[in-house]
């Protein structure tokens, strides 16, 4: 999964990718996939709403990587919400 169907890698696409990587669990390239996803989040956007979503994605990714179990569930719910793309 290198490009989303529309060619844009917006917050919904990136959230979906993060969910996919997280749910497949630790594999040989798990950290590589997370790093590629993190790189997608640092691309500039002129849309203030999109930038806010990307900041929320950054927070969710930080929670997933540090694994404070009390916050992982909240991070997953945020990713699921953002992945739907209906906001």
Beta strands, then each sheet from edge to edge (+ up, - down):
end
